[in-house]
Amino acid sequence: MNRRMVFYMLGKIIFIEALLLTLPFAVSLIYKESCAWAFLITIGIALAVGLILTVLSKPSTRLIYAKEGFVLVALAWILMSLIGALPFTISREIPNYINAVFETVSGFTTTGASILTDIESLSHGILFWRSFTHWVGGMGVLVFVMALVPSLCDRSIHILRAEVPGPVVGKLVPKIKQTAKILYLIYIALTLVQVILLWCGEMNLFESLIHSFGTAGTGGFSSKADSIAGYSAYSQWVITIFMLIFGLNFNIYFFILIKRVKSVLKNEEMWVYFAFVAVSISIVTANTVPLYETFAEALRHSAFQVASIISTTGYATADYTVWPQVVKTLLIILMIIGSCAGSTAGGLKVSRVILLFKQIKRELLHMLHPRSVSTVKMDGKKVDIATLHSVCVYFAVYMVVLFLVFLLLSLETSFSFESNLSATIACFNNIGPGLDAVGPVGSYAAYSPFSKILLSFAMLFGRLEIYPLLFALTPSTWTKKIR
């Protein structure tokens, strides 16, 4: 493994993080807050770490293979989270470092799980950084770096594939750097549109930015303890629509830009995604109408929660833990499914669910007609056996990791089965709030330090889709000879 290149790139990434920290630093200066010193100290630490890594690890070759790509992505997310947690602790707004790391990992992985119980007491600078981590982590930390830094490495497609969620990742255009730029330009444009629309409502510019970061990254951190419940119906509908927009594969927006409408209309994952949304909203609305004064109110809350859960954003306008059991069961299913591949959302991904069901159908037909030859198609194209195999293997590994995290979390005997199970699903699938004690009106504050570390790793496993972190934590990855 080209270790020098991995650590050299880590140094470059930490330099970028130092640059990103200047934004919340500027916000704290604008509002004349003492937390500005916390950001300034953290920027200094980040620059020092970045300098040490780049100077001591200058590589002789810049080749990046799949293994290096996986390891680099995993270490980058861990190191960025560890440094990103420092402003919370140095400012004493989250004095416990493990709590600060949990909050930061939750931010970068766009999970939205929080240990905070008094969000309104946070300074503007800290609130900005907390939500900005969603925006940076949404599209991917290294995708952002590739878009900014020229000629960072060769074979950067391995980085893109390791970081962008979904079963199939490819280039939109021949050059990977251009692909990264296109993705981020679309991301920025959609974010700006949402900021303007929210600003046109009752939100001020700061609140519009905070909630647009949370929506774009499908993270869900808010500047209010009651999330979006205290805002108007207009703001709630705007956020609902944009949560669904950011849950779509970004390739779709690229195809719209280059006027390849046929490719968009043939996208099977998009139509199944919208079908899940429509059916789920209908079921939830039908079961929650008696709880609200009007049908319109029930529809608004139902649409918001379905969009929030399937996009794995985690915002809330109502305490859905008191809704009927059938609704809570449906929301758990949506937590697992998630949104589209190539979006900023978490979960198993709609495309994997489609391929799994098609593979099951294929196997059943083969059992009935052993001599028959059938193929699985997606968007009218044949899906190769290797892709189907990787989807099935990923699902098996997904279930094993989910079970192990739940088993270890069950050591927390003070929490109910529902709390621990939903906390596991919510963190692993990057949703944030779960059910019972960790519902939309609860928090993860009461969990032990061990459980918070465990759930932090669960968030990283979920956001990076298991393999990068698995490779980074495997001893054989580091013991083999350097090329």
MIDRENMI-202810 format. One record per residue (C-alpha): x, y, z; residue number from 1. Coordinates in pm, 1 decimal, padded with zeros to 6 digits. Layout:
BEGIN
KOLKOL        px        py        pz  pafi
KOLKOL         X         Y         Z   NUM
...
//
This chain:
BEGIN
KOLKOL        px        py        pz  pafi
KOLKOL   00000.0   00000.0   00000.0     1
KOLKOL   00121.7   00350.2  -00084.3     2
KOLKOL   00114.8   00472.9   00277.3     3
KOLKOL   00305.9   00791.3   00206.2     4
KOLKOL   00046.7   00900.0  -00049.2     5
KOLKOL  -00236.6   00822.6   00196.0     6
KOLKOL  -00081.7   01034.1   00473.9     7
KOLKOL   00024.9   01306.5   00230.6     8
KOLKOL  -00334.5   01339.2   00109.8     9
KOLKOL  -00458.5   01334.5   00468.9    10
KOLKOL  -00241.6   01639.0   00529.4    11
KOLKOL  -00395.9   01817.2   00228.9    12
KOLKOL  -00744.9   01730.2   00354.6    13
KOLKOL  -00671.1   01874.1   00700.2    14
KOLKOL  -00550.7   02195.0   00532.0    15
KOLKOL  -00892.5   02211.0   00362.8    16
KOLKOL  -01061.6   02159.1   00699.4    17
KOLKOL  -00863.1   02452.5   00840.1    18
KOLKOL  -00994.4   02660.0   00548.7    19
KOLKOL  -01352.5   02548.0   00619.1    20
KOLKOL  -01315.9   02644.7   00986.9    21
KOLKOL  -01259.6   03007.0   00885.6    22
KOLKOL  -01631.0   03037.9   00798.9    23
KOLKOL  -01766.5   02966.1   01151.7    24
KOLKOL  -01475.6   03175.7   01284.1    25
KOLKOL  -01601.8   03468.3   01072.5    26
KOLKOL  -01959.8   03408.6   01192.5    27
KOLKOL  -01847.4   03419.3   01557.6    28
KOLKOL  -01661.6   03746.3   01486.5    29
KOLKOL  -01972.9   03897.6   01323.9    30
KOLKOL  -02179.7   03812.4   01632.9    31
KOLKOL  -01889.6   03912.1   01865.4    32
KOLKOL  -01879.8   03572.8   02040.3    33
KOLKOL  -01601.4   03435.0   02258.9    34
KOLKOL  -01606.0   03102.4   02071.2    35
KOLKOL  -01400.9   03278.3   01799.3    36
KOLKOL  -01089.8   03183.9   02001.7    37
KOLKOL  -01190.8   02816.9   01993.1    38
KOLKOL  -01205.0   02825.6   01613.1    39
KOLKOL  -00877.3   03015.9   01587.5    40
KOLKOL  -00697.7   02761.1   01810.1    41
KOLKOL  -00848.8   02470.9   01611.8    42
KOLKOL  -00740.9   02628.7   01281.8    43
KOLKOL  -00385.9   02650.8   01422.2    44
KOLKOL  -00393.0   02284.6   01529.1    45
KOLKOL  -00530.8   02176.2   01189.7    46
KOLKOL  -00261.2   02368.3   01003.3    47
KOLKOL   00009.7   02214.4   01223.5    48
KOLKOL  -00123.5   01858.1   01172.0    49
KOLKOL  -00161.7   01917.6   00797.7    50
KOLKOL   00193.1   02052.7   00772.0    51
KOLKOL   00343.1   01759.5   00962.0    52
KOLKOL   00160.5   01503.8   00745.6    53
KOLKOL   00247.6   01665.9   00412.7    54
KOLKOL   00613.8   01737.9   00495.8    55
KOLKOL   00695.7   01401.0   00651.2    56
KOLKOL   00496.2   01190.4   00403.0    57
KOLKOL   00581.6   01336.3   00061.8    58
KOLKOL   00530.8   01038.7  -00174.4    59
KOLKOL   00759.4   00922.5  -00452.5    60
KOLKOL   00456.0   00811.4  -00653.3    61
KOLKOL   00102.0   00948.3  -00650.2    62
KOLKOL  -00071.9   00631.5  -00761.7    63
KOLKOL  -00396.1   00552.4  -00579.6    64
KOLKOL  -00548.4   00205.6  -00603.2    65
KOLKOL  -00873.7   00073.2  -00458.8    66
KOLKOL  -00714.4  -00020.2  -00125.7    67
KOLKOL  -00557.3   00324.3  -00079.8    68
KOLKOL  -00884.3   00487.5  -00181.0    69
KOLKOL  -01081.0   00298.6   00083.1    70
KOLKOL  -00825.1   00356.2   00360.0    71
KOLKOL  -00779.9   00724.5   00274.9    72
KOLKOL  -01154.6   00790.4   00284.6    73
KOLKOL  -01194.8   00614.9   00621.3    74
KOLKOL  -00897.8   00788.5   00786.7    75
KOLKOL  -00996.5   01127.2   00642.7    76
KOLKOL  -01343.3   01109.1   00795.3    77
KOLKOL  -01208.6   00996.4   01133.8    78
KOLKOL  -00933.8   01260.3   01148.1    79
KOLKOL  -01163.3   01540.0   01029.6    80
KOLKOL  -01414.8   01444.2   01297.5    81
KOLKOL  -01152.0   01437.7   01572.2    82
KOLKOL  -01024.9   01784.4   01475.1    83
KOLKOL  -01373.0   01916.3   01398.9    84
KOLKOL  -01480.9   01831.9   01755.1    85
KOLKOL  -01220.5   02064.6   01909.4    86
KOLKOL  -01419.0   02393.4   01878.9    87
KOLKOL  -01704.7   02239.5   02079.7    88
KOLKOL  -01472.0   02133.8   02362.4    89
KOLKOL  -01236.0   02433.9   02361.8    90
KOLKOL  -01534.5   02674.7   02374.5    91
KOLKOL  -01680.4   02461.8   02661.1    92
KOLKOL  -02016.4   02450.3   02480.7    93
KOLKOL  -01975.1   02070.8   02473.6    94
KOLKOL  -01706.7   02025.3   02742.6    95
KOLKOL  -01692.4   01643.9   02718.5    96
KOLKOL  -01470.1   01551.2   02421.2    97
KOLKOL  -01644.8   01216.8   02354.3    98
KOLKOL  -01976.7   01402.2   02334.1    99
KOLKOL  -01814.6   01657.1   02101.7   100
KOLKOL  -01677.1   01380.2   01877.3   101
KOLKOL  -02021.3   01213.0   01868.8   102
KOLKOL  -02180.1   01544.1   01764.4   103
KOLKOL  -01913.2   01607.2   01498.5   104
KOLKOL  -01926.1   01255.5   01354.0   105
KOLKOL  -02304.0   01292.7   01345.7   106
KOLKOL  -02254.0   01618.0   01156.9   107
KOLKOL  -02003.5   01500.0   00895.7   108
KOLKOL  -02188.0   01172.0   00835.9   109
KOLKOL  -02512.8   01373.8   00797.8   110
KOLKOL  -02678.5   01166.3   01070.3   111
KOLKOL  -02822.7   01440.2   01291.0   112
KOLKOL  -02813.6   01236.7   01613.9   113
KOLKOL  -02742.2   01473.4   01900.8   114
KOLKOL  -02639.4   01465.9   02265.7   115
KOLKOL  -02754.6   01826.7   02315.2   116
KOLKOL  -03065.1   01910.5   02515.5   117
KOLKOL  -03042.7   02291.5   02510.7   118
KOLKOL  -02961.2   02382.6   02150.5   119
KOLKOL  -03081.4   02744.4   02182.9   120
KOLKOL  -02798.6   02816.6   02430.1   121
KOLKOL  -02530.5   02751.0   02166.1   122
KOLKOL  -02347.7   03045.1   02010.5   123
KOLKOL  -02403.4   03137.6   01645.5   124
KOLKOL  -02051.0   03030.1   01549.8   125
KOLKOL  -02092.6   02684.0   01702.2   126
KOLKOL  -02440.8   02643.6   01551.6   127
KOLKOL  -02302.6   02737.6   01210.3   128
KOLKOL  -02012.9   02488.6   01233.2   129
KOLKOL  -02245.8   02216.3   01362.2   130
KOLKOL  -02473.7   02246.5   01057.5   131
KOLKOL  -02195.5   02326.7   00810.7   132
KOLKOL  -02044.6   01982.9   00881.1   133
KOLKOL  -02365.9   01841.4   00729.9   134
KOLKOL  -02317.3   02039.2   00412.4   135
KOLKOL  -01951.0   01938.1   00374.9   136
KOLKOL  -02017.2   01572.9   00456.7   137
KOLKOL  -02328.5   01550.1   00240.0   138
KOLKOL  -02156.4   01539.4  -00095.8   139
KOLKOL  -01840.1   01394.0   00052.7   140
KOLKOL  -01530.8   01539.2   00212.5   141
KOLKOL  -01292.9   01403.7  -00050.6   142
KOLKOL  -01520.5   01489.7  -00342.8   143
KOLKOL  -01498.3   01846.3  -00212.4   144
KOLKOL  -01117.8   01821.2  -00194.6   145
KOLKOL  -01095.5   01679.0  -00549.4   146
KOLKOL  -01303.9   01968.8  -00676.7   147
KOLKOL  -01065.9   02221.7  -00516.9   148
KOLKOL  -00715.3   02078.2  -00537.2   149
KOLKOL  -00564.2   02039.1  -00886.3   150
KOLKOL  -00391.1   01712.2  -00979.0   151
KOLKOL  -00410.2   01578.5  -00623.5   152
KOLKOL  -00362.3   01219.0  -00728.0   153
KOLKOL  -00394.1   00970.7  -01010.4   154
KOLKOL  -00684.9   00727.4  -01037.4   155
KOLKOL  -00909.9   00946.4  -00822.7   156
KOLKOL  -01209.8   00737.2  -00931.1   157
KOLKOL  -01116.2   00498.1  -00647.4   158
KOLKOL  -01175.3   00782.0  -00399.0   159
KOLKOL  -01506.8   00874.4  -00558.2   160
KOLKOL  -01625.3   00513.5  -00550.4   161
KOLKOL  -01518.7   00473.4  -00187.0   162
KOLKOL  -01702.2   00784.5  -00072.4   163
KOLKOL  -02013.3   00836.5  -00289.1   164
KOLKOL  -02291.7   00608.8  -00160.4   165
KOLKOL  -02455.3   00355.3  -00389.4   166
KOLKOL  -02385.8   00025.8  -00568.4   167
KOLKOL  -02255.1   00181.4  -00892.8   168
KOLKOL  -02043.9   00496.1  -00920.6   169
KOLKOL  -01896.9   00627.0  -01243.2   170
KOLKOL  -01780.8   00944.0  -01409.3   171
KOLKOL  -02026.2   01197.1  -01545.5   172
KOLKOL  -01754.6   01329.6  -01775.2   173
KOLKOL  -01415.1   01180.5  -01876.1   174
KOLKOL  -01211.9   01372.9  -01616.0   175
KOLKOL  -01280.6   01285.5  -01252.2   176
KOLKOL  -01197.3   01639.0  -01136.0   177
KOLKOL  -01465.6   01774.8  -01369.6   178
KOLKOL  -01713.3   01520.6  -01229.6   179
KOLKOL  -01640.3   01646.2  -00877.0   180
KOLKOL  -01687.8   02006.5  -00989.4   181
KOLKOL  -02017.9   01929.7  -01162.7   182
KOLKOL  -02149.4   01750.9  -00853.7   183
KOLKOL  -02058.9   02042.2  -00628.8   184
KOLKOL  -02192.8   02309.4  -00864.9   185
KOLKOL  -02530.5   02132.0  -00869.1   186
KOLKOL  -02510.9   02093.0  -00490.2   187
KOLKOL  -02429.6   02461.8  -00434.5   188
KOLKOL  -02699.1   02580.0  -00675.8   189
KOLKOL  -02972.3   02373.7  -00507.6   190
KOLKOL  -02856.9   02489.6  -00163.2   191
KOLKOL  -02868.3   02856.7  -00267.6   192
KOLKOL  -03219.4   02817.5  -00409.1   193
KOLKOL  -03338.2   02672.7  -00078.4   194
KOLKOL  -03166.6   02948.1   00121.8   195
KOLKOL  -03348.6   03213.2  -00084.0   196
KOLKOL  -03686.2   03038.1  -00052.9   197
KOLKOL  -03653.4   02997.6   00325.1   198
KOLKOL  -03535.5   03357.5   00357.8   199
KOLKOL  -03853.4   03464.9   00177.0   200
KOLKOL  -04048.3   03310.3   00465.4   201
KOLKOL  -04011.8   03395.3   00833.0   202
KOLKOL  -03653.8   03267.0   00870.4   203
KOLKOL  -03367.2   03517.2   00888.6   204
KOLKOL  -03052.4   03462.8   00676.9   205
KOLKOL  -02868.5   03272.4   00952.3   206
KOLKOL  -03160.4   03032.1   01008.9   207
KOLKOL  -03205.0   02989.0   00633.2   208
KOLKOL  -02840.5   02889.1   00598.3   209
KOLKOL  -02848.5   02652.2   00896.4   210
KOLKOL  -03156.7   02467.1   00775.2   211
KOLKOL  -03044.2   02461.6   00411.9   212
KOLKOL  -02714.1   02303.0   00519.4   213
KOLKOL  -02911.5   02043.5   00715.7   214
KOLKOL  -03145.0   01972.8   00423.1   215
KOLKOL  -02880.2   01967.1   00148.6   216
KOLKOL  -02662.5   01728.5   00347.0   217
KOLKOL  -02973.7   01536.7   00459.8   218
KOLKOL  -02843.1   01577.4   00813.1   219
KOLKOL  -03111.8   01746.1   01018.7   220
KOLKOL  -02932.6   01967.2   01271.0   221
KOLKOL  -03151.4   02266.6   01355.4   222
KOLKOL  -03098.6   02584.8   01556.6   223
KOLKOL  -03410.9   02498.4   01760.2   224
KOLKOL  -03475.0   02221.6   02011.9   225
KOLKOL  -03813.2   02147.0   01849.3   226
KOLKOL  -03645.8   02114.5   01506.1   227
KOLKOL  -03882.6   02257.7   01239.0   228
KOLKOL  -04204.1   02238.5   01446.3   229
KOLKOL  -04197.4   02607.0   01541.6   230
KOLKOL  -04174.4   02734.4   01184.6   231
KOLKOL  -04459.5   02814.9   00945.7   232
KOLKOL  -04632.8   02574.5   00708.9   233
KOLKOL  -04456.3   02752.2   00419.5   234
KOLKOL  -04108.3   02676.2   00559.8   235
KOLKOL  -04207.6   02318.9   00638.7   236
KOLKOL  -04329.4   02259.8   00281.0   237
KOLKOL  -04012.0   02414.8   00134.2   238
KOLKOL  -03795.5   02184.7   00347.9   239
KOLKOL  -04016.0   01884.3   00262.9   240
KOLKOL  -03969.2   01940.1  -00111.0   241
KOLKOL  -03593.9   01993.6  -00083.4   242
KOLKOL  -03545.2   01686.7   00137.3   243
KOLKOL  -03697.4   01482.0  -00146.3   244
KOLKOL  -03487.4   01668.4  -00405.3   245
KOLKOL  -03162.8   01593.4  -00222.4   246
KOLKOL  -03269.1   01229.8  -00188.2   247
KOLKOL  -03246.3   01185.0  -00567.5   248
KOLKOL  -02938.4   01070.0  -00756.8   249
KOLKOL  -02742.9   01380.5  -00861.9   250
KOLKOL  -02685.5   01224.0  -01205.6   251
KOLKOL  -03050.5   01305.0  -01276.0   252
KOLKOL  -02987.1   01677.9  -01238.0   253
KOLKOL  -02683.1   01650.8  -01463.5   254
KOLKOL  -02891.7   01478.3  -01731.4   255
KOLKOL  -03156.2   01751.5  -01700.9   256
KOLKOL  -02884.6   02016.7  -01750.0   257
KOLKOL  -02756.4   01853.0  -02068.9   258
KOLKOL  -03117.8   01790.7  -02185.3   259
KOLKOL  -03103.7   01411.4  -02176.3   260
KOLKOL  -03465.9   01389.1  -02067.2   261
KOLKOL  -03508.9   01031.5  -02194.0   262
KOLKOL  -03237.5   00911.2  -01956.4   263
KOLKOL  -03421.8   01078.6  -01667.7   264
KOLKOL  -03759.9   00930.6  -01761.1   265
KOLKOL  -03607.6   00581.6  -01792.0   266
KOLKOL  -03451.5   00601.5  -01445.1   267
KOLKOL  -03617.6   00314.2  -01260.7   268
KOLKOL  -03476.7   00405.1  -00920.0   269
KOLKOL  -03630.8   00753.7  -00937.8   270
KOLKOL  -03980.7   00621.2  -01010.9   271
KOLKOL  -03961.7   00357.1  -00736.1   272
KOLKOL  -03836.4   00626.5  -00495.1   273
KOLKOL  -04134.1   00851.3  -00577.1   274
KOLKOL  -04368.2   00550.3  -00548.4   275
KOLKOL  -04234.6   00474.4  -00198.1   276
KOLKOL  -04287.5   00838.6  -00102.6   277
KOLKOL  -04642.1   00863.0  -00243.7   278
KOLKOL  -04762.3   00534.6  -00090.4   279
KOLKOL  -04600.5   00611.6   00246.0   280
KOLKOL  -04752.4   00960.7   00265.7   281
KOLKOL  -05095.8   00815.8   00185.0   282
KOLKOL  -05068.8   00549.6   00457.9   283
KOLKOL  -04933.2   00789.7   00721.7   284
KOLKOL  -05191.0   01057.7   00643.2   285
KOLKOL  -05479.2   00807.6   00658.7   286
KOLKOL  -05362.4   00691.2   01003.4   287
KOLKOL  -05288.2   01034.8   01151.4   288
KOLKOL  -05594.4   01235.0   01033.6   289
KOLKOL  -05775.3   01176.0   01368.2   290
KOLKOL  -05481.2   01334.2   01553.7   291
KOLKOL  -05508.0   01671.4   01377.2   292
KOLKOL  -05776.7   01934.7   01331.1   293
KOLKOL  -05772.9   01931.5   00950.0   294
KOLKOL  -05675.9   01697.2   00668.7   295
KOLKOL  -05430.0   01958.9   00535.5   296
KOLKOL  -05243.6   01964.6   00866.1   297
KOLKOL  -05224.5   01584.4   00878.8   298
KOLKOL  -05101.8   01575.3   00518.2   299
KOLKOL  -04833.1   01837.7   00588.0   300
KOLKOL  -04693.1   01656.5   00893.3   301
KOLKOL  -04714.3   01318.5   00718.5   302
KOLKOL  -04540.6   01441.4   00403.1   303
KOLKOL  -04270.7   01611.4   00609.9   304
KOLKOL  -04193.2   01304.5   00823.7   305
KOLKOL  -04195.1   01064.0   00528.9   306
KOLKOL  -03960.6   01295.7   00334.8   307
KOLKOL  -03741.5   01340.8   00643.7   308
KOLKOL  -03711.6   00967.2   00712.8   309
KOLKOL  -03670.0   00833.5   00356.4   310
KOLKOL  -03412.7   01104.9   00279.2   311
KOLKOL  -03250.0   01022.5   00616.9   312
KOLKOL  -03253.1   01392.9   00708.8   313
KOLKOL  -03405.7   01357.2   01053.2   314
KOLKOL  -03588.4   01689.9   01082.6   315
KOLKOL  -03922.3   01676.2   01264.9   316
KOLKOL  -04242.2   01879.4   01286.0   317
KOLKOL  -04419.9   01637.1   01519.0   318
KOLKOL  -04342.7   01366.7   01774.6   319
KOLKOL  -04404.7   01065.3   01551.3   320
KOLKOL  -04334.6   00828.1   01842.6   321
KOLKOL  -04695.8   00886.1   01957.6   322
KOLKOL  -04838.9   00806.0   01613.3   323
KOLKOL  -05010.2   00464.7   01553.1   324
KOLKOL  -04792.9   00151.9   01557.1   325
KOLKOL  -04839.6   00084.5   01185.1   326
KOLKOL  -04696.4   00429.4   01107.6   327
KOLKOL  -04392.0   00375.5   01331.0   328
KOLKOL  -04330.7   00038.0   01163.3   329
KOLKOL  -04350.2   00198.5   00819.9   330
KOLKOL  -04104.9   00471.6   00924.7   331
KOLKOL  -03856.5   00206.8   01046.0   332
KOLKOL  -03880.2   00037.1   00703.4   333
KOLKOL  -03815.8   00371.5   00531.4   334
KOLKOL  -03515.9   00428.2   00763.4   335
KOLKOL  -03361.0   00107.5   00632.4   336
KOLKOL  -03442.4   00167.7   00264.0   337
KOLKOL  -03321.5   00527.9   00247.9   338
KOLKOL  -03303.8   00726.4  -00074.2   339
KOLKOL  -03130.9   00692.6  -00410.4   340
KOLKOL  -02772.7   00595.3  -00483.0   341
KOLKOL  -02557.2   00897.0  -00565.6   342
KOLKOL  -02759.3   01125.7  -00336.9   343
KOLKOL  -02654.6   01283.4  -00008.5   344
KOLKOL  -02883.9   01047.0   00183.6   345
KOLKOL  -02805.2   00732.4   00381.7   346
KOLKOL  -02980.1   00396.2   00411.1   347
KOLKOL  -02955.8   00077.1   00206.8   348
KOLKOL  -03048.8   00274.2  -00112.0   349
KOLKOL  -03350.8   00224.4  -00336.8   350
KOLKOL  -03140.1   00082.9  -00623.3   351
KOLKOL  -03010.0  -00197.1  -00398.6   352
KOLKOL  -03362.3  -00278.9  -00284.2   353
KOLKOL  -03477.8  -00300.1  -00648.1   354
KOLKOL  -03186.5  -00524.4  -00745.5   355
KOLKOL  -03235.5  -00747.4  -00440.7   356
KOLKOL  -03601.6  -00806.0  -00525.2   357
KOLKOL  -03520.5  -00866.3  -00891.9   358
KOLKOL  -03252.2  -01114.8  -00792.4   359
KOLKOL  -03498.7  -01294.8  -00560.3   360
KOLKOL  -03750.8  -01310.5  -00846.2   361
KOLKOL  -03479.6  -01446.2  -01078.8   362
KOLKOL  -03382.5  -01717.2  -00829.7   363
KOLKOL  -03745.4  -01822.4  -00775.7   364
KOLKOL  -03799.9  -01853.5  -01151.3   365
KOLKOL  -03480.2  -02055.5  -01179.7   366
KOLKOL  -03603.8  -02292.3  -00906.6   367
KOLKOL  -03927.9  -02350.3  -01098.2   368
KOLKOL  -03757.3  -02370.3  -01437.9   369
KOLKOL  -03396.1  -02488.1  -01382.9   370
KOLKOL  -03308.2  -02476.3  -01754.7   371
KOLKOL  -03437.2  -02123.3  -01806.2   372
KOLKOL  -03195.7  -01836.2  -01862.9   373
KOLKOL  -03309.1  -01501.7  -01726.0   374
KOLKOL  -03135.3  -01168.5  -01685.1   375
KOLKOL  -03185.7  -00881.8  -01444.7   376
KOLKOL  -03235.6  -00542.7  -01605.6   377
KOLKOL  -03220.6  -00191.0  -01463.0   378
KOLKOL  -03321.5   00114.1  -01666.1   379
KOLKOL  -03363.2  -00117.2  -01965.2   380
KOLKOL  -03000.2  -00236.2  -01944.8   381
KOLKOL  -02868.8  -00575.5  -01838.0   382
KOLKOL  -02712.3  -00579.5  -01490.9   383
KOLKOL  -02394.0  -00788.2  -01484.8   384
KOLKOL  -02349.9  -01077.6  -01243.2   385
KOLKOL  -02067.4  -00899.6  -01057.6   386
KOLKOL  -02296.6  -00608.0  -00965.7   387
KOLKOL  -02572.9  -00842.4  -00847.8   388
KOLKOL  -02321.2  -01039.5  -00643.9   389
KOLKOL  -02181.4  -00722.0  -00482.9   390
KOLKOL  -02533.9  -00604.4  -00391.7   391
KOLKOL  -02615.4  -00938.3  -00226.5   392
KOLKOL  -02283.6  -00946.2  -00039.0   393
KOLKOL  -02327.0  -00585.9   00074.1   394
KOLKOL  -02674.7  -00665.1   00209.1   395
KOLKOL  -02536.9  -00963.1   00403.7   396
KOLKOL  -02251.1  -00755.0   00550.5   397
KOLKOL  -02498.1  -00472.4   00620.8   398
KOLKOL  -02718.7  -00704.7   00827.3   399
KOLKOL  -02420.8  -00852.7   01015.5   400
KOLKOL  -02281.8  -00510.0   01113.0   401
KOLKOL  -02629.7  -00386.6   01207.8   402
KOLKOL  -02682.5  -00692.0   01430.1   403
KOLKOL  -02339.6  -00659.3   01597.1   404
KOLKOL  -02388.5  -00290.7   01675.7   405
KOLKOL  -02734.1  -00362.7   01819.3   406
KOLKOL  -02596.5  -00652.2   02024.4   407
KOLKOL  -02319.0  -00436.8   02173.5   408
KOLKOL  -02557.7  -00146.7   02232.6   409
KOLKOL  -02788.3  -00384.2   02421.3   410
KOLKOL  -02532.8  -00374.5   02703.1   411
KOLKOL  -02707.4  -00045.0   02783.9   412
KOLKOL  -02967.7  -00214.9   03001.2   413
KOLKOL  -03122.5   00114.8   03113.1   414
KOLKOL  -03274.4   00163.3   02766.0   415
KOLKOL  -03568.5  -00020.4   02614.5   416
KOLKOL  -03543.2  -00267.6   02325.9   417
KOLKOL  -03720.6  -00013.7   02102.1   418
KOLKOL  -03475.6   00263.0   02196.0   419
KOLKOL  -03163.5   00053.2   02132.3   420
KOLKOL  -03292.4  -00100.1   01809.0   421
KOLKOL  -03407.4   00231.1   01664.0   422
KOLKOL  -03084.7   00403.3   01780.9   423
KOLKOL  -02883.1   00138.6   01595.1   424
KOLKOL  -03092.0   00170.4   01278.1   425
KOLKOL  -03103.1   00551.5   01299.2   426
KOLKOL  -02725.1   00589.9   01343.6   427
KOLKOL  -02620.6   00317.0   01100.3   428
KOLKOL  -02851.9   00453.8   00831.0   429
KOLKOL  -02760.2   00817.0   00913.5   430
KOLKOL  -03111.1   00931.6   01009.8   431
KOLKOL  -03051.1   01065.3   01362.4   432
KOLKOL  -03369.6   01047.4   01569.8   433
KOLKOL  -03520.9   00706.8   01631.6   434
KOLKOL  -03803.5   00594.1   01859.5   435
KOLKOL  -03877.5   00604.7   02232.4   436
KOLKOL  -03586.1   00765.4   02428.2   437
KOLKOL  -03403.7   00870.6   02108.6   438
KOLKOL  -03714.0   01001.4   01932.6   439
KOLKOL  -03749.2   01352.1   01784.1   440
KOLKOL  -03807.5   01503.6   02131.3   441
KOLKOL  -03528.8   01297.9   02294.0   442
KOLKOL  -03150.3   01278.5   02256.6   443
KOLKOL  -02852.6   01043.5   02289.7   444
KOLKOL  -02717.9   01229.3   02594.9   445
KOLKOL  -02796.4   00951.3   02844.6   446
KOLKOL  -02597.3   00683.5   02660.0   447
KOLKOL  -02260.8   00582.9   02809.9   448
KOLKOL  -01926.1   00692.9   02659.4   449
KOLKOL  -01877.7   00337.4   02522.4   450
KOLKOL  -02216.9   00347.1   02348.2   451
KOLKOL  -02149.1   00692.3   02203.0   452
KOLKOL  -01817.8   00569.9   02057.9   453
KOLKOL  -01993.1   00258.9   01924.6   454
KOLKOL  -02270.2   00464.8   01764.1   455
KOLKOL  -02011.0   00705.4   01621.1   456
KOLKOL  -01848.7   00411.4   01442.8   457
KOLKOL  -02194.5   00294.6   01333.2   458
KOLKOL  -02252.5   00637.0   01173.4   459
KOLKOL  -01917.4   00614.5   00992.5   460
KOLKOL  -01986.5   00257.8   00879.1   461
KOLKOL  -02323.7   00367.7   00743.3   462
KOLKOL  -02204.9   00684.1   00567.2   463
KOLKOL  -01900.2   00515.8   00409.0   464
KOLKOL  -02099.9   00201.5   00331.5   465
KOLKOL  -01894.6  -00031.5   00552.5   466
KOLKOL  -01600.0  -00131.1   00331.6   467
KOLKOL  -01364.9   00171.1   00367.6   468
KOLKOL  -01376.9   00158.3   00747.6   469
KOLKOL  -01354.3  -00222.0   00744.8   470
KOLKOL  -01036.6  -00208.1   00534.4   471
KOLKOL  -00885.2   00066.1   00750.9   472
KOLKOL  -00947.9  -00135.3   01070.2   473
KOLKOL  -00811.0  -00463.1   00926.6   474
KOLKOL  -00448.7  -00525.8   01044.0   475
KOLKOL  -00348.5  -00701.8   00717.5   476
KOLKOL  -00413.3  -00376.4   00529.8   477
KOLKOL  -00117.2  -00219.5   00710.5   478
KOLKOL   00115.2  -00519.0   00748.6   479
KOLKOL   00156.6  -00590.4   00375.3   480
KOLKOL   00461.2  -00445.6   00202.7   481
KOLKOL   00453.0  -00096.4   00051.8   482
KOLKOL   00466.9  -00089.7  -00326.4   483
//
